[in-house]
């Protein structure tokens, strides 16, 4: 990923309404750093980093294929989001946040992460 990416610090990300944890991971999915307002063990943060790195790689491959095969510009990838149960994950480049759905101000969050 080398498009529009969030460059906020972990402390700045944690100040956004509803954000319970924030992290930075390498493009390969290795945990670089994380901070959490909830009981999130480092093992969970490491597993999440691997997941996010893998999803980024999958979307990069999809974007490259769509761009080449269908002459639709899908690259570079910028952001993605997952929502399920009580949680939302928003990824911008190699930074991401865990957000409690009930407490989230999605407009504020998406603007802060350069999603819109």
N, C-alpha and C positions, 0 to 999 in steps of 0.2 A: 504494500500500500504506500502510495506516495502522493495522495491527493490531499484534500482538505482534512486536516486532523486536529483534534483537540490538543492543546498544549497547557491546559490548566494543571496545577500541582494537585497532589492527592488531597492536601488540606483544603484547597479551593473546591475540589469536587465534592468532598464530604459536607461542605456548607450548603449544597443545593438541597432543597426540600425533598425529603424522602430517601435520599442517598444513604445507604447503610454501609456500603463498602466501596472502595475504589482501588483500582490496580493498574499496573503497567506491566506489559509483557513484551517479549521479543517477537519479531516476525515469525520465528519458529515455534513460539508458544512457551518459552521459558519465562517463569516469573521473575520480574525485575524488582518490583516493590509493590507493597499494598498496605493499606490502612483500613481499619474497620471499626464501626460503631457497634457492631454485633459480635457475638462469639463466633468468629470465623477462624478456624485453625489454619495454620500455614499450609497443611496438606490440602485443604479445600481450595485455597487460593492457587496452589500449584496446579491442581487438577483443572480448575477453571481456566487458567492461563493456557494449558495444553488444548483445551476445548476451543477457546477463542482463537488461538493460532491456527488450529485445524480448520475452523469455519472460515477464517480470513483466506487461507490458502484455497479452500473450495470455491469461495466466491471469486477470487482472482482468476482461477481456472475457468469458471463459468463465464466471467466477463470477457476474458480473452477469446474463448470459443465463440460467444455470441457476436463479438466485435468482428472477428474474422469471417465467420460463416454467413452472417446475416447483414453485414455492413451497418450494424447498429452500434453506436459508441457507448459501451458499458464500462470502460476503463478510463482512469483508474478508479478502483473502489474507494469509497469514502467512509461509510458507516453502515451499521446494521443493528437491529434490535430484536430481542426475543421477549415475549410476554407469555406467562403461564402461571396458573395458580395465584399465589400472592405476590409474585415477583416479576420484575422487569429487568432485563440486562440490556444496556446500551453500550455499543462499542464504537469508538471513533479512532481509527488507526490502530495503535497498540495501547490505547487506554480504554478502560471500561469501568462501569459502575453497576452495582446491584442496587435496585431501588424497590422499596416497599410500595406496591401498587396503590394502596389506600392513601398513602402519604405523598404520592408523587404529584408534582406540578410538571407535567410532561412538556408544556411549552417552554418553561424556564429551563428544564433539563436539556431539551433538544437544542435550544439556542446556545446554551453554555458549551455544549459539545460540538458546536458547528454543524449540527445535523440539518438545520434549516436557517 
